[in-house]
Each structure stands twice: as C-alpha cells, then as structure tokens.
C-alpha cells in the first residue's frame, strides 16, 4: 500500500506531466524521492502514447451512418426495423409522387422539417435506382445546391457535401463554387490540391462554410482526382490563389504545374517521402529540382509587395501549413521513371494562365507518357 | 453553440442538427477514450459506433439521460469496451497497434512501441473498472481531476486515490522488482 504522502506527491507529479512537463523536470522537484518516483512516472508518461486521434474519414463515415440510422429508425413500433424502414420508404416515395408534399420535401434544406423526408426518399431511390452513379452525382450536386441556398439565405446549418477544390487561398477555399473557410481547428487529411475531390463537413456561416473536416474521400471506384487535373507542388499549394482546374479539353496528359514564380527556391525542393529518404535517391522531379520552366511572370509583380500577409520579400510558403503537401512527383501516375521522361518530352501544347489578376501558378501539361491513371471515370 | 441540455432536448426529437452536433462534439473524445484501451483501429471505430447506437436507442426509447451528456457517453464507452473484452476472442490475442502501423516505417521502433503499448493495455485491463476509467480520462483525454470527478460522480479525493493506485499497480506490472 502506498503511503499517503507518496500518493499525494505522485498525484502532484501526474498533474505536472499532464500539464506538459517532462519526467525529469517533475523529478527535479522531489530529488529525495526520485528513485521511487521514476518508474511510476515513466509508466504514467507512457500512457500518453495510447490514445490516438481518429482518421477524419472515419468520423465522416460514422456521422453519416449515425444520422442515417436516426433518420430511418424513428418509429418505435417497428417489429422488423429494416423491413419496416424499407416499406415506409417505398410508401413514402410513392405517396409523395405528384403531391405538393413532394415539392415541399424536394425544396427543403438542411434544418427544415421535411429535409429528413427528402433524404429518406433519396435513399429509396439509391436502393432501387438503376443508374446509381448518375444518381449519386446528381445527389452530390443537390447537396452543393443546398449549401449554396443556405448561404444565400444566411442560414446556419450543419452540412456535408462533396466537391472539387478549385482554389486554395490561405484560409479561404473554393470547393465546387462554394466558399469554404479553413482554420486551425479544421481537420484535414489527404493530399489537398486544386482538382482534388473532397468531402467537407462543416457549418454554414455568413461568409461560407466553416469546415470542421476536409478529407480526400475516394468514391467507390477509388477515384479522388478528377481526370486531367493538375497537381500543384507543395510550394504552390501553400500559397495563395491557384488556377482553377483545367478543362477536359486539354490533352489528357496535361498534369504538371509550375510553382510560384515568387517563391523562395528552397521550398521548391520536394519534401522527400520517407522512402526517398531511405534510398537517398536524388529527385529528378522537374518541378522539384530542375530550373523552373519560366515561372510565368505574373501580370502584376507588385503582388509581392501587397498581397502577402506572410511575406518577407522572398515569399515563404504561406500558412496553409495545415495542408498536407503533395507528393513531389509532378505526375499522378507515379514513378520516378516517368519524371525522367520529361526531359525528352515534346514541348507543351497548352499553357493555362489563371484568370485571377494575381495568379500565382501556371500550369503546363506534361508530355504524354504514363497515362493509364488518366482514365479515371469522371467524378462530375 | 448549444449547451448539452438544449442539445439533448432536440436530440430526443431526433433533430438532425442536434444529433450531428452531438456526434461532431463527442466523436473524437470517444475515439480517443476507446483507443486508449483498444489498439485495433477498426475495432475502435466499431466501438465508437456502438456508443452512438446506444445513444440513439436511449433517445428513441425516451429514456432519461443525465444532464452531463459527456459523462454518460464516456460511461457507455467504458461499458462497450468491457463488453468487447468480455465477449470477444480477440481479447485473448495480441493485436497489432494499427495506429503505429500506419506511421512511417521504422521497424525497430514500431516493434518496440507495439509491444510496449499492447503490454500497457493488457496491464490496464487488470486494473479495476474505475481505475481503468480514470486513467483513460486523465491520460487519454487530459481531463483535470475535477472534470474526471464530475464524470465519475466521485469526489476529487477518490479520483486521486484511484489514479495513484492505478499507476502504482501498472508500474508494478511493467517493471516488476523495481516498484513495490
């Protein structure tokens, strides 16, 4: 049995550990008891390693399942919940057809009384629909339209939608035309780049959707990048405006972007992956180490002076520090080999300049090469 | 931000916003609580889901929930974890800590950390339920003694005693011979 004074000291020490002090710092307070306390405190300190944070996609999946269960299992009298849920859904869908209620439900928004009906009908449609992919895309668009309607009406509601990152500008993003606000509390996972399809979880505010979770969430086919979309180097993504996704009219091999022309060269070197570190292989990525292919002088060079909150002359990557940087490989098709191919590639066939008056990235297509991944089904 | 009482009132009506707010507020703390005691990531996700299922069930049956929703949820989480270890054969196995597995490949470090964490979790399972609960709340959630006392419905003194004895018991298991 532990003596009372030691128990008291141990509790004080644990308080200090939880407050962030190290074992040695805590022991320094009780040098005469250090020998006794050390194994106890080492054990206590090791407990901090056990709990881990959940992956954001798990939270999204759990939320979806939770709300779906809540929406589909309301009546208490059900004997066979699944059958009854389905039956009610079917009856609901049939009865709603052609009725005024149908219209009301269809136009309802998150937070409206009939919104649950709308989602239940959609579930029935998804269950019995023939072209589920088409339907899912349509429903995703409906979710986005709902968000836009909420924003227009300045209503504050919890929302979830899927869309394409069109612009990353520090704390303000554009995802499929929807303004999204990112802050330090936003959980983010995946390579968040312009052109990436993401699921956003958040709440509508006067200025956009305040995101709580942003996660790259592949659809059932595993696609999370729209075809023909550019990837941006870490430096480019960490700074302000990035051009919108390329249109599909570009060559299917167009993928590479050039980094910011104003960027400090240092950050341009790729952030090596751990594999790279182990191998010690030099990077041959053209975006990373080779001289920039004319970093497309921005129309207004005075951007350097004005726009940068973060700026000290030579621009350091701006604080989208929460963004997980992309792989340094410029093509999504992987492969260091592919990078080398770039040297002998045909000249670019298209250059995309951003429409913004202060563009910061220019996209040039990569040569034809590894294109197997470009056959992704469209996610639109 | 709605307080727990208002959230609960709306949650009883199965209001989607209220349920979403409850989920978003408590998912991470519950996951951390459970991952403190269970190393397998998929299992953690399943068990958190089970906590929310039980919440829904309680709401649907109009059973009363205490004003302290957080305490209630952690209590359910503790029961869910206990049920899991009681009923699952997996409790007899040494599960790989997937949280560590997902990190960068540093084999020796991974191996050591996996063993340490799993040994720790096994040692924790030998503590009393209250001691386990206290450790998970203190070291998994970094809650203060007062908060833990409120959640457990005990005095701070009782929580301190549970904590100190739990650490001593754990240290005895982890470093036999060193700690008496």
Interface residues (C-beta under 8 A of the other chain):
Chain A: X2 X7 X8 X10 X11 X14 X15 X18 X39 X40 X42 X43 X44 X46 X47 X48 X49 X50 X51 X52 X53 X54 X55 X58 X59 X61 X62 X63 X65 X66 X67 X69 X70 X71 X73 X74 X76 X110 X111 X115 X116 X157 X158 X201 X212 X274
Chain B: X14 X16 X17 X19 X20 X21 X23 X24 X27 X28 X31 X32 X33 X35 X36 X37 X41 X44 X45 X48 X49 X52 X53 X56 X60 X61 X99 X104 X105 X113 X116 X117 X120 X121 X135 X136 X138 X139 X140 X141 X142 X145 X160 X161 X163 X164 X165 X167 X168 X170 X171 X174 X175 X178 X179
